[in-house]
Amino acid sequence: MNTGNISAMAKRGYSRDFTPKTDRRVRIEVDRIPPTLYDAVLAKSKREGISLRALVLKLLTEWVGRRSEGLS
């Protein structure tokens, strides 16, 4: 599993670190992202070869871990 280092994250495509354990699938849609922020995130993810899916899942995983440790 990745140690939180973005450079160690999956390069494009689906990361094996986030392989679902069941057949249940969840889709999240984020509305009203500022266009300049989205453009910057997309450009950086392309430069670094990191999928947006892996980036978002890593962020969510770290956030949930901090909350469960009482560090929210």
A tleap script that builds the chain and sets N, CA, C and O, in Angstrom:
source leaprc.protein.ff14SB
mol = sequence {
  NMET ASN THR GLY ASN ILE SER ALA MET ALA
  LYS ARG GLY TYR SER ARG ASP PHE THR PRO
  LYS THR ASP ARG ARG VAL ARG ILE GLU VAL
  ASP ARG ILE PRO PRO THR LEU TYR ASP ALA
  VAL LEU ALA LYS SER LYS ARG GLU GLY ILE
  SER LEU ARG ALA LEU VAL LEU LYS LEU LEU
  THR GLU TRP VAL GLY ARG ARG SER GLU GLY
  LEU CSER
}
set mol.1.N position { 0.849 -1.186 0.000 }
set mol.1.CA position { 0.000 0.000 0.000 }
set mol.1.C position { 0.881 1.230 0.000 }
set mol.1.O position { 1.990 1.215 0.535 }
set mol.2.N position { 0.381 2.295 -0.604 }
set mol.2.CA position { 1.129 3.539 -0.646 }
set mol.2.C position { 1.260 4.135 0.746 }
set mol.2.O position { 0.410 3.924 1.611 }
set mol.3.N position { 2.329 4.877 0.946 }
set mol.3.CA position { 2.585 5.472 2.250 }
set mol.3.C position { 2.151 6.920 2.318 }
set mol.3.O position { 2.532 7.631 3.248 }
set mol.4.N position { 1.363 7.375 1.358 }
set mol.4.CA position { 0.904 8.739 1.358 }
set mol.4.C position { 1.713 9.636 0.445 }
set mol.4.O position { 1.406 10.819 0.299 }
set mol.5.N position { 2.729 9.088 -0.161 }
set mol.5.CA position { 3.579 9.839 -1.066 }
set mol.5.C position { 2.910 9.871 -2.428 }
set mol.5.O position { 2.721 8.829 -3.056 }
set mol.6.N position { 2.551 11.067 -2.888 }
set mol.6.CA position { 1.831 11.165 -4.157 }
set mol.6.C position { 2.647 10.589 -5.299 }
set mol.6.O position { 2.081 9.979 -6.207 }
set mol.7.N position { 3.957 10.765 -5.279 }
set mol.7.CA position { 4.777 10.227 -6.365 }
set mol.7.C position { 4.745 8.705 -6.394 }
set mol.7.O position { 5.070 8.101 -7.416 }
set mol.8.N position { 4.356 8.075 -5.283 }
set mol.8.CA position { 4.273 6.617 -5.228 }
set mol.8.C position { 2.876 6.114 -5.599 }
set mol.8.O position { 2.635 4.907 -5.614 }
set mol.9.N position { 1.962 7.030 -5.895 }
set mol.9.CA position { 0.601 6.643 -6.232 }
set mol.9.C position { 0.536 6.049 -7.632 }
set mol.9.O position { 1.485 6.118 -8.413 }
set mol.10.N position { -0.608 5.471 -7.911 }
set mol.10.CA position { -0.821 4.821 -9.208 }
set mol.10.C position { -0.636 5.807 -10.349 }
set mol.10.O position { -1.081 6.953 -10.276 }
set mol.11.N position { 0.004 5.361 -11.370 }
set mol.11.CA position { 0.175 6.155 -12.577 }
set mol.11.C position { -0.940 5.803 -13.537 }
set mol.11.O position { -0.928 4.742 -14.161 }
set mol.12.N position { -1.898 6.698 -13.651 }
set mol.12.CA position { -3.038 6.525 -14.548 }
set mol.12.C position { -3.799 5.224 -14.260 }
set mol.12.O position { -3.287 4.315 -13.607 }
set mol.13.N position { -4.981 5.167 -14.746 }
set mol.13.CA position { -5.784 3.964 -14.560 }
set mol.13.C position { -6.190 3.748 -13.115 }
set mol.13.O position { -6.108 4.665 -12.297 }
set mol.14.N position { -6.619 2.563 -12.807 }
set mol.14.CA position { -7.092 2.244 -11.466 }
set mol.14.C position { -5.964 1.707 -10.605 }
set mol.14.O position { -5.169 0.874 -11.041 }
set mol.15.N position { -5.910 2.193 -9.387 }
set mol.15.CA position { -4.917 1.740 -8.432 }
set mol.15.C position { -5.377 0.432 -7.797 }
set mol.15.O position { -6.555 0.285 -7.471 }
set mol.16.N position { -4.495 -0.481 -7.624 }
set mol.16.CA position { -4.834 -1.743 -6.942 }
set mol.16.C position { -5.030 -1.523 -5.451 }
set mol.16.O position { -5.607 -2.368 -4.766 }
set mol.17.N position { -4.547 -0.376 -4.941 }
set mol.17.CA position { -4.752 -0.066 -3.524 }
set mol.17.C position { -6.222 0.170 -3.203 }
set mol.17.O position { -6.625 0.074 -2.044 }
set mol.18.N position { -7.016 0.474 -4.206 }
set mol.18.CA position { -8.416 0.805 -3.992 }
set mol.18.C position { -9.339 -0.171 -4.694 }
set mol.18.O position { -10.414 0.218 -5.151 }
set mol.19.N position { -8.943 -1.422 -4.789 }
set mol.19.CA position { -9.777 -2.447 -5.412 }
set mol.19.C position { -10.943 -2.771 -4.486 }
set mol.19.O position { -10.727 -3.137 -3.331 }
set mol.20.N position { -12.180 -2.642 -4.974 }
set mol.20.CA position { -13.334 -2.935 -4.135 }
set mol.20.C position { -13.337 -4.391 -3.673 }
set mol.20.O position { -12.931 -5.289 -4.412 }
set mol.21.N position { -13.795 -4.610 -2.452 }
set mol.21.CA position { -13.872 -5.958 -1.891 }
set mol.21.C position { -15.232 -6.597 -2.158 }
set mol.21.O position { -15.422 -7.787 -1.908 }
set mol.22.N position { -16.175 -5.805 -2.665 }
set mol.22.CA position { -17.518 -6.304 -2.968 }
set mol.22.C position { -17.914 -5.842 -4.368 }
set mol.22.O position { -17.156 -5.148 -5.047 }
set mol.23.N position { -19.117 -6.240 -4.784 }
set mol.23.CA position { -19.637 -5.807 -6.077 }
set mol.23.C position { -20.304 -4.438 -5.995 }
set mol.23.O position { -20.704 -3.883 -7.019 }
set mol.24.N position { -20.427 -3.890 -4.791 }
set mol.24.CA position { -21.063 -2.581 -4.610 }
set mol.24.C position { -20.168 -1.489 -5.173 }
set mol.24.O position { -18.962 -1.478 -4.925 }
set mol.25.N position { -20.747 -0.585 -5.919 }
set mol.25.CA position { -20.010 0.539 -6.504 }
set mol.25.C position { -20.672 1.846 -6.071 }
set mol.25.O position { -21.897 1.930 -5.988 }
set mol.26.N position { -19.871 2.846 -5.800 }
set mol.26.CA position { -20.373 4.151 -5.395 }
set mol.26.C position { -19.798 5.193 -6.342 }
set mol.26.O position { -18.611 5.165 -6.665 }
set mol.27.N position { -20.636 6.098 -6.775 }
set mol.27.CA position { -20.191 7.175 -7.662 }
set mol.27.C position { -20.409 8.494 -6.925 }
set mol.27.O position { -21.473 8.726 -6.349 }
set mol.28.N position { -19.404 9.345 -6.949 }
set mol.28.CA position { -19.493 10.661 -6.322 }
set mol.28.C position { -19.310 11.713 -7.406 }
set mol.28.O position { -18.406 11.622 -8.237 }
set mol.29.N position { -20.178 12.704 -7.381 }
set mol.29.CA position { -20.049 13.814 -8.321 }
set mol.29.C position { -19.854 15.091 -7.513 }
set mol.29.O position { -20.597 15.350 -6.566 }
set mol.30.N position { -18.873 15.873 -7.879 }
set mol.30.CA position { -18.607 17.131 -7.206 }
set mol.30.C position { -19.090 18.256 -8.116 }
set mol.30.O position { -18.706 18.338 -9.283 }
set mol.31.N position { -19.927 19.112 -7.568 }
set mol.31.CA position { -20.537 20.178 -8.348 }
set mol.31.C position { -19.875 21.518 -8.041 }
set mol.31.O position { -19.438 21.769 -6.918 }
set mol.32.N position { -19.811 22.356 -9.040 }
set mol.32.CA position { -19.346 23.737 -8.920 }
set mol.32.C position { -17.905 23.884 -8.458 }
set mol.32.O position { -17.598 24.716 -7.604 }
set mol.33.N position { -17.035 23.082 -9.021 }
set mol.33.CA position { -15.600 23.249 -8.789 }
set mol.33.C position { -15.161 24.474 -9.578 }
set mol.33.O position { -15.486 24.584 -10.760 }
set mol.34.N position { -14.432 25.396 -8.958 }
set mol.34.CA position { -13.955 26.551 -9.715 }
set mol.34.C position { -13.128 26.081 -10.919 }
set mol.34.O position { -12.224 25.260 -10.762 }
set mol.35.N position { -13.426 26.588 -12.101 }
set mol.35.CA position { -12.737 26.131 -13.312 }
set mol.35.C position { -11.220 26.254 -13.239 }
set mol.35.O position { -10.506 25.384 -13.738 }
set mol.36.N position { -10.722 27.315 -12.630 }
set mol.36.CA position { -9.264 27.475 -12.552 }
set mol.36.C position { -8.640 26.419 -11.646 }
set mol.36.O position { -7.539 25.939 -11.917 }
set mol.37.N position { -9.345 26.056 -10.566 }
set mol.37.CA position { -8.832 24.996 -9.687 }
set mol.37.C position { -8.837 23.664 -10.418 }
set mol.37.O position { -7.859 22.918 -10.365 }
set mol.38.N position { -9.938 23.362 -11.102 }
set mol.38.CA position { -10.028 22.105 -11.843 }
set mol.38.C position { -8.938 22.020 -12.910 }
set mol.38.O position { -8.290 20.984 -13.058 }
set mol.39.N position { -8.736 23.105 -13.648 }
set mol.39.CA position { -7.705 23.120 -14.691 }
set mol.39.C position { -6.318 22.882 -14.104 }
set mol.39.O position { -5.508 22.159 -14.684 }
set mol.40.N position { -6.046 23.492 -12.949 }
set mol.40.CA position { -4.742 23.326 -12.303 }
set mol.40.C position { -4.543 21.891 -11.809 }
set mol.40.O position { -3.466 21.315 -11.968 }
set mol.41.N position { -5.589 21.323 -11.212 }
set mol.41.CA position { -5.513 19.937 -10.724 }
set mol.41.C position { -5.336 18.976 -11.894 }
set mol.41.O position { -4.510 18.066 -11.824 }
set mol.42.N position { -6.094 19.164 -12.956 }
set mol.42.CA position { -5.994 18.296 -14.117 }
set mol.42.C position { -4.605 18.378 -14.753 }
set mol.42.O position { -4.020 17.355 -15.109 }
set mol.43.N position { -4.084 19.588 -14.892 }
set mol.43.CA position { -2.756 19.764 -15.490 }
set mol.43.C position { -1.673 19.105 -14.632 }
set mol.43.O position { -0.783 18.435 -15.157 }
set mol.44.N position { -1.750 19.298 -13.319 }
set mol.44.CA position { -0.731 18.698 -12.438 }
set mol.44.C position { -0.840 17.173 -12.445 }
set mol.44.O position { 0.177 16.480 -12.450 }
set mol.45.N position { -2.064 16.649 -12.445 }
set mol.45.CA position { -2.215 15.192 -12.451 }
set mol.45.C position { -1.670 14.591 -13.747 }
set mol.45.O position { -1.088 13.507 -13.735 }
set mol.46.N position { -1.858 15.292 -14.852 }
set mol.46.CA position { -1.309 14.810 -16.126 }
set mol.46.C position { 0.212 14.870 -16.118 }
set mol.46.O position { 0.874 13.936 -16.571 }
set mol.47.N position { 0.774 15.974 -15.602 }
set mol.47.CA position { 2.238 16.094 -15.538 }
set mol.47.C position { 2.860 14.996 -14.691 }
set mol.47.O position { 3.907 14.447 -15.036 }
set mol.48.N position { 2.206 14.680 -13.576 }
set mol.48.CA position { 2.751 13.689 -12.651 }
set mol.48.C position { 2.261 12.275 -12.953 }
set mol.48.O position { 2.691 11.322 -12.304 }
set mol.49.N position { 1.366 12.128 -13.928 }
set mol.49.CA position { 0.886 10.809 -14.321 }
set mol.49.C position { 0.031 10.133 -13.270 }
set mol.49.O position { 0.056 8.909 -13.142 }
set mol.50.N position { -0.731 10.920 -12.511 }
set mol.50.CA position { -1.575 10.385 -11.444 }
set mol.50.C position { -3.033 10.541 -11.850 }
set mol.50.O position { -3.446 11.621 -12.271 }
set mol.51.N position { -3.807 9.484 -11.730 }
set mol.51.CA position { -5.223 9.583 -12.075 }
set mol.51.C position { -5.955 10.389 -11.008 }
set mol.51.O position { -5.602 10.348 -9.830 }
set mol.52.N position { -6.977 11.122 -11.435 }
set mol.52.CA position { -7.774 11.884 -10.477 }
set mol.52.C position { -8.484 10.944 -9.503 }
set mol.52.O position { -8.676 11.280 -8.334 }
set mol.53.N position { -8.868 9.782 -9.986 }
set mol.53.CA position { -9.521 8.798 -9.113 }
set mol.53.C position { -8.595 8.395 -7.970 }
set mol.53.O position { -9.005 8.396 -6.809 }
set mol.54.N position { -7.358 8.052 -8.289 }
set mol.54.CA position { -6.405 7.650 -7.253 }
set mol.54.C position { -6.121 8.804 -6.298 }
set mol.54.O position { -5.995 8.596 -5.091 }
set mol.55.N position { -6.021 10.004 -6.827 }
set mol.55.CA position { -5.759 11.175 -5.993 }
set mol.55.C position { -6.902 11.417 -5.012 }
set mol.55.O position { -6.658 11.639 -3.826 }
set mol.56.N position { -8.137 11.377 -5.485 }
set mol.56.CA position { -9.296 11.609 -4.623 }
set mol.56.C position { -9.440 10.486 -3.598 }
set mol.56.O position { -9.710 10.752 -2.427 }
set mol.57.N position { -9.265 9.238 -4.024 }
set mol.57.CA position { -9.389 8.119 -3.083 }
set mol.57.C position { -8.318 8.178 -1.998 }
set mol.57.O position { -8.588 7.841 -0.845 }
set mol.58.N position { -7.121 8.599 -2.350 }
set mol.58.CA position { -6.058 8.736 -1.355 }
set mol.58.C position { -6.403 9.826 -0.346 }
set mol.58.O position { -6.222 9.648 0.859 }
set mol.59.N position { -6.898 10.948 -0.842 }
set mol.59.CA position { -7.317 12.041 0.041 }
set mol.59.C position { -8.399 11.569 1.011 }
set mol.59.O position { -8.311 11.826 2.212 }
set mol.60.N position { -9.411 10.886 0.497 }
set mol.60.CA position { -10.495 10.394 1.345 }
set mol.60.C position { -9.995 9.378 2.369 }
set mol.60.O position { -10.411 9.408 3.528 }
set mol.61.N position { -9.116 8.489 1.953 }
set mol.61.CA position { -8.558 7.478 2.857 }
set mol.61.C position { -7.780 8.134 3.995 }
set mol.61.O position { -7.931 7.751 5.155 }
set mol.62.N position { -6.953 9.114 3.665 }
set mol.62.CA position { -6.169 9.806 4.692 }
set mol.62.C position { -7.077 10.584 5.637 }
set mol.62.O position { -6.850 10.590 6.847 }
set mol.63.N position { -8.104 11.241 5.097 }
set mol.63.CA position { -9.020 12.016 5.922 }
set mol.63.C position { -9.782 11.117 6.893 }
set mol.63.O position { -9.916 11.454 8.069 }
set mol.64.N position { -10.273 9.997 6.423 }
set mol.64.CA position { -10.980 9.052 7.290 }
set mol.64.C position { -10.036 8.528 8.367 }
set mol.64.O position { -10.442 8.387 9.521 }
set mol.65.N position { -8.787 8.238 8.014 }
set mol.65.CA position { -7.813 7.766 8.994 }
set mol.65.C position { -7.541 8.786 10.072 }
set mol.65.O position { -7.431 8.428 11.245 }
set mol.66.N position { -7.428 10.064 9.700 }
set mol.66.CA position { -7.193 11.119 10.694 }
set mol.66.C position { -8.381 11.272 11.614 }
set mol.66.O position { -8.216 11.467 12.818 }
set mol.67.N position { -9.583 11.184 11.056 }
set mol.67.CA position { -10.792 11.328 11.890 }
set mol.67.C position { -10.888 10.180 12.880 }
set mol.67.O position { -11.268 10.385 14.032 }
set mol.68.N position { -10.543 8.960 12.438 }
set mol.68.CA position { -10.648 7.816 13.339 }
set mol.68.C position { -9.589 7.872 14.430 }
set mol.68.O position { -9.723 7.206 15.456 }
set mol.69.N position { -8.533 8.663 14.217 }
set mol.69.CA position { -7.494 8.837 15.232 }
set mol.69.C position { -7.782 10.046 16.117 }
set mol.69.O position { -6.999 10.366 17.012 }
set mol.70.N position { -8.911 10.718 15.864 }
set mol.70.CA position { -9.283 11.867 16.670 }
set mol.70.C position { -8.545 13.130 16.298 }
set mol.70.O position { -8.473 14.060 17.101 }
set mol.71.N position { -7.993 13.187 15.092 }
set mol.71.CA position { -7.223 14.349 14.673 }
set mol.71.C position { -7.945 15.159 13.605 }
set mol.71.O position { -7.299 15.867 12.832 }
set mol.72.N position { -9.258 15.070 13.546 }
set mol.72.CA position { -9.998 15.797 12.522 }
set mol.72.C position { -9.804 17.264 12.744 }
set mol.72.O position { -10.341 18.078 11.993 }
savepdb mol mol.pdb
quit
